[in-house]
């Protein structure tokens, strides 16, 4: 719902619009000359940034925090999507910055809202909170053992 000069206008913004897209509201513009019909009103869309997703065309990108134990041994992590969170399987030996493509979980295509772009989940390694002294010492031993065999 928009309000322009005290006049309320209902506008339906189609799914998948991008910044710079024009939305035409037929008959919602200024009155025509000599009592002619009202003209059209055009809205120029500006999409605000989202703190969860970064948009690139119809594709979305998201950073997914994965703890180092899951990255090394494999496991699962939750990934938010536009609909509902999904469980992403992380294979063993996953490096930082690895990207997983979730087909059809991005933005809807303008003009064809049943078709969606993809969501790219980028692994961001994090330390588990909190790390116990025992865990830190075990990792030290593992690192020491690896350096002796290299």
Number of C-alpha atoms within 10 A of each C-alpha: 7 10 9 7 6 7 8 11 12 10 13 10 12 14 14 19 20 17 10 11 15 15 16 16 16 11 13 18 14 12 13 11 9 6 7 9 13 14 15 14 15 14 14 13 14 12 12 7 9 8 7 13 19 15 17 14 15 20 22 22 19 20 17 21 17 23 17 18 15 19 21 14 12 16 16 14 16 13 17 16 18 12 8 8 11 13 11 15 13 18 14 13 13 18 14 15 13 12 18 16 14 18 12 15 21 25 24 21 18 16 11 11 12 11 16 18 19 20 28 22 23 18 21 18 20 14 11 12 7 7 9 10 9 9 11 11 11 12 12 12 12 11 11 11 11 10 9 7 6 5
